[in-house]
Amino acid sequence: MSAVEGVNTGRMWKWLPAAVGVNVLLGIPGVVPVWLLWYYASNGPLADLGWTRREATENDGMLLWLLIVVPVNAAFLLVWWLANRPVRRRMALDSRMYWPAGALMALVPTFILMLVL
């Protein structure tokens, strides 16, 4: 029996590189949905609260942005979920740990880009 009761750590380590690779590689194009969410939030709700300043040239309204942001983010989340489902089934990690860890790994390229720029 492994150190953690009921967890096959051998199987977990076997699929760990696949889980990290899938999420980090999907995080590269995932920079676009994160940027779209930030752009929408900073020009809409956060600007209304006074936390950010509205882009001076942004005069198209928020409906146009919602028509762009929602489909792009929905498509990314669908691809991310479909790519992670087979890896998640093969890992011996609980779903409550795998999905948040996968989401954080997918955000790694965004964090790196924020640090570099």
C-alpha positions as CSV (number, residue, x, y, z in Angstrom):
1,M,0.0,0.0,0.0
2,S,1.3,3.5,-0.8
3,A,1.9,6.3,1.7
4,V,-1.5,7.8,0.8
5,E,-4.3,5.3,1.6
6,G,-6.3,4.2,-1.4
7,V,-4.2,6.1,-4.0
8,N,-2.1,4.3,-6.6
9,T,0.8,6.7,-6.8
10,G,2.5,4.6,-9.4
11,R,-0.3,5.3,-11.8
12,M,-0.5,8.9,-10.8
13,W,3.2,9.5,-11.6
14,K,2.9,7.7,-14.9
15,W,0.2,10.2,-16.2
16,L,1.6,13.3,-14.4
17,P,3.7,14.5,-17.4
18,A,0.7,14.0,-19.7
19,A,-1.5,16.1,-17.4
20,V,1.1,18.9,-17.1
21,G,1.8,18.8,-20.8
22,V,-1.8,19.0,-21.9
23,N,-2.6,21.8,-19.6
24,V,0.5,23.9,-20.2
25,L,0.2,23.5,-24.0
26,L,-3.4,24.4,-23.9
27,G,-2.5,27.4,-21.8
28,I,-0.5,28.9,-24.6
29,P,-3.6,29.6,-26.8
30,G,-5.5,30.1,-23.5
31,V,-3.8,33.4,-23.1
32,V,-6.3,34.8,-25.6
33,P,-9.5,34.0,-23.6
34,V,-7.8,35.3,-20.4
35,W,-6.9,38.5,-22.2
36,L,-10.5,38.9,-23.6
37,L,-11.9,38.4,-20.1
38,W,-9.6,41.1,-18.7
39,Y,-10.3,43.5,-21.5
40,Y,-14.1,43.1,-21.1
41,A,-13.9,43.4,-17.3
42,S,-11.6,46.4,-17.3
43,N,-13.7,48.3,-19.8
44,G,-17.0,47.3,-18.3
45,P,-17.8,46.4,-14.7
46,L,-14.5,47.4,-13.2
47,A,-14.5,50.8,-15.0
48,D,-18.1,51.3,-13.7
49,L,-16.9,50.7,-10.2
50,G,-14.0,53.2,-10.7
51,W,-11.3,50.5,-10.3
52,T,-9.9,50.9,-13.9
53,R,-10.1,53.4,-16.6
54,R,-12.1,52.8,-19.8
55,E,-10.1,52.5,-23.0
56,A,-10.6,55.9,-24.7
57,T,-11.2,54.4,-28.2
58,E,-13.6,51.7,-26.9
59,N,-17.0,53.0,-28.1
60,D,-18.6,50.0,-29.7
61,G,-20.5,49.0,-26.5
62,M,-20.3,45.9,-24.4
63,L,-22.7,43.8,-26.4
64,L,-20.1,43.4,-29.2
65,W,-17.6,42.2,-26.7
66,L,-20.0,39.7,-25.2
67,L,-20.6,38.3,-28.6
68,I,-16.8,37.8,-28.9
69,V,-15.8,36.9,-25.3
70,V,-18.5,34.3,-24.6
71,P,-18.0,32.0,-27.7
72,V,-14.2,32.2,-27.5
73,N,-14.1,31.3,-23.8
74,A,-16.8,28.6,-24.3
75,A,-14.8,27.1,-27.1
76,F,-11.6,27.1,-25.1
77,L,-13.2,25.6,-22.0
78,L,-14.8,22.9,-24.2
79,V,-11.5,22.0,-25.8
80,W,-9.7,22.1,-22.4
81,W,-12.3,19.8,-20.8
82,L,-12.3,17.4,-23.7
83,A,-8.5,17.2,-23.7
84,N,-8.3,16.6,-19.9
85,R,-11.1,14.0,-19.6
86,P,-9.0,11.1,-20.9
87,V,-6.0,12.1,-18.8
88,R,-8.2,12.6,-15.7
89,R,-9.7,9.1,-16.0
90,R,-6.2,7.5,-16.2
91,M,-4.8,9.5,-13.2
92,A,-5.3,8.2,-9.7
93,L,-6.0,11.6,-8.4
94,D,-9.4,12.8,-7.1
95,S,-11.4,15.1,-9.3
96,R,-11.5,17.7,-6.6
97,M,-7.7,18.0,-6.9
98,Y,-7.2,17.4,-10.6
99,W,-9.5,20.0,-12.1
100,P,-8.3,23.0,-10.1
101,A,-4.7,21.9,-10.5
102,G,-5.2,21.6,-14.3
103,A,-6.8,25.0,-14.4
104,L,-3.8,26.5,-12.6
105,M,-1.4,24.7,-14.9
106,A,-3.3,26.1,-17.9
107,L,-2.8,29.6,-16.5
108,V,1.0,29.2,-16.2
109,P,1.7,30.6,-19.7
110,T,-0.5,33.6,-18.9
111,F,1.4,34.3,-15.7
112,I,4.7,33.9,-17.5
113,L,3.6,36.4,-20.2
114,M,2.5,38.8,-17.5
115,L,5.9,38.6,-15.8
116,V,7.8,39.0,-19.1
117,L,5.8,41.9,-20.4
